[in-house]
Amino acid sequence: MKKLLAFIFLASIILFSECKKYPEGPAISLISKKERMANEWRLSKYLEDDIDKTSDFNNIFTKFEFNTTKAGEYTINRQYFSVVSTTEMGKWSFSGDKEDLILQPTYINTGTLPEKSSWQILKLKEDELWIRNFDSNGKKTEYHLKP
C-alpha cells in the first residue's frame, strides 16, 4: 500500500510539472485561462532587458490601467506625466497554444493606432499576470501586473 501511494505521489508530481503551461505558473488551476485573464490590471513591476525600471515607468506614466473582459475586449488607459491621457481599445485573444496574449487595437484617442502585438505569457493567475515582448530591435520588455 505504501508503495502504491508513493507511486501515485511521484506520478502526480511528474504529471503536474509537465502540464505547466506558463514558465512562472501556475502548475494547475481550476479557473479557465479566459477567466483568469479577465481583470482590471495595474502595474506592479516593469523590466527592460531584465533591469527593473518600475520607477522610471511610474515617473512617465502617472496612470496605467490594463482592463480585460471575458468577451475578449481590452482597454489600456495611460496618462503621460500627469498631462496627456490616452485610451487604447481593442480585442484580445490567446494564440492557438494559449502561450501568448494577442492584442489587436481597434481605437486610440490620441496618436497613431498601434499594430497588433503578441506577448508571451509568463504567469497567469487570478491575481497576477506577467507578460513579455521583444521589439524589432530585440529589446525585451516585461510587465508584472496585479488587480
C-alpha positions in Angstrom: 0.0 0.0 0.0 2.8 2.4 0.9 4.5 1.6 -2.5 1.2 2.4 -4.3 0.8 5.7 -2.5 4.5 6.6 -3.2 4.0 5.8 -6.9 0.8 7.9 -7.1 2.6 10.8 -5.4 5.6 10.7 -7.7 3.3 10.3 -10.8 1.3 13.3 -9.7 4.4 15.4 -9.4 5.7 14.4 -12.8 2.3 14.9 -14.4 1.7 18.4 -12.9 5.2 19.6 -13.6 4.9 18.7 -17.2 1.5 20.2 -17.6 2.7 23.6 -16.5 1.7 25.9 -19.4 3.5 29.1 -18.3 7.1 29.3 -17.1 6.2 31.1 -13.8 3.0 29.2 -13.2 0.6 28.2 -12.0 1.1 24.4 -12.4 -2.6 23.8 -12.4 -5.7 25.9 -12.0 -9.4 25.1 -11.8 -10.2 28.5 -13.2 -10.1 28.8 -17.0 -7.4 30.9 -18.7 -10.0 33.3 -20.1 -11.5 33.9 -16.6 -8.0 34.4 -15.1 -7.2 36.9 -17.9 -10.4 39.0 -17.4 -9.5 41.6 -14.8 -8.6 45.2 -14.1 -4.8 45.1 -14.1 -2.3 47.6 -12.6 1.5 47.6 -12.9 3.4 46.1 -10.1 6.8 45.8 -11.9 8.3 46.8 -15.2 11.5 45.3 -16.6 13.6 46.3 -19.7 16.2 43.7 -20.6 15.9 42.1 -17.1 16.6 45.5 -15.4 13.9 46.8 -13.0 12.7 50.1 -14.4 9.4 50.3 -12.5 10.4 53.7 -11.0 11.2 55.2 -14.4 7.9 53.8 -15.8 5.9 55.3 -13.0 7.5 58.7 -13.5 6.5 58.7 -17.1 3.1 57.0 -16.8 1.4 58.5 -13.8 -1.6 56.3 -14.6 -1.6 52.9 -16.3 -4.5 50.5 -16.4 -4.9 47.4 -18.5 -8.5 46.1 -18.3 -9.7 42.9 -20.0 -13.1 41.3 -20.3 -14.1 37.6 -20.7 -15.7 38.7 -24.0 -12.2 39.4 -25.4 -12.1 43.1 -25.2 -9.4 45.3 -23.6 -8.8 48.9 -22.7 -5.5 50.5 -21.8 -5.6 53.9 -20.1 -2.3 55.8 -19.8 -1.5 59.2 -18.5 1.8 60.7 -19.5 3.5 63.0 -16.9 0.0 63.8 -15.5 -0.7 65.8 -18.6 -1.7 63.8 -21.7 -4.2 60.9 -21.3 -4.6 58.2 -23.9 -7.2 55.4 -24.2 -6.5 52.4 -26.4 -9.2 49.8 -27.0 -9.3 46.6 -28.9 -9.7 42.8 -28.9 -7.5 40.3 -27.0 -7.1 36.6 -27.7 -4.8 33.8 -26.9 -2.6 32.2 -29.5 -3.6 28.7 -30.6 -1.5 27.1 -27.9 -2.6 29.8 -25.3 1.0 30.6 -24.6 0.8 34.1 -26.0 -1.6 37.1 -25.5 -2.5 38.8 -28.8 -3.6 42.4 -28.6 -5.4 43.8 -31.7 -6.0 47.6 -31.2 -9.2 49.0 -32.9 -9.2 52.5 -31.4 -6.9 55.1 -29.8 -8.0 58.6 -28.9 -4.6 60.2 -29.3 -1.8 59.4 -31.8 -1.4 56.5 -34.2 -3.2 53.2 -33.8 -0.6 50.7 -32.6 -0.1 47.5 -34.6 -1.2 44.1 -33.5 1.2 42.7 -30.8 2.0 39.3 -29.3 3.0 39.0 -25.7 4.5 35.8 -24.2 2.5 34.9 -21.0 5.0 34.0 -18.3 2.4 33.8 -15.4 -1.4 33.8 -15.5 -3.1 33.6 -12.1 -6.3 35.3 -10.9 -4.2 37.8 -9.0 -1.1 38.0 -11.1 -0.2 38.4 -14.8 3.3 38.5 -16.2 3.8 39.2 -19.9 6.9 39.7 -22.1 7.6 41.1 -25.5 10.6 41.6 -27.8 10.6 44.7 -30.1 12.1 44.7 -33.6 15.5 45.8 -32.1 15.5 42.8 -29.7 14.7 44.9 -26.6 12.8 42.8 -24.0 10.0 44.4 -22.0 8.2 42.6 -19.2 5.1 43.7 -17.3 4.1 42.2 -14.0 0.5 43.1 -13.3 -1.9 42.7 -10.3 -5.5 43.6 -9.9 
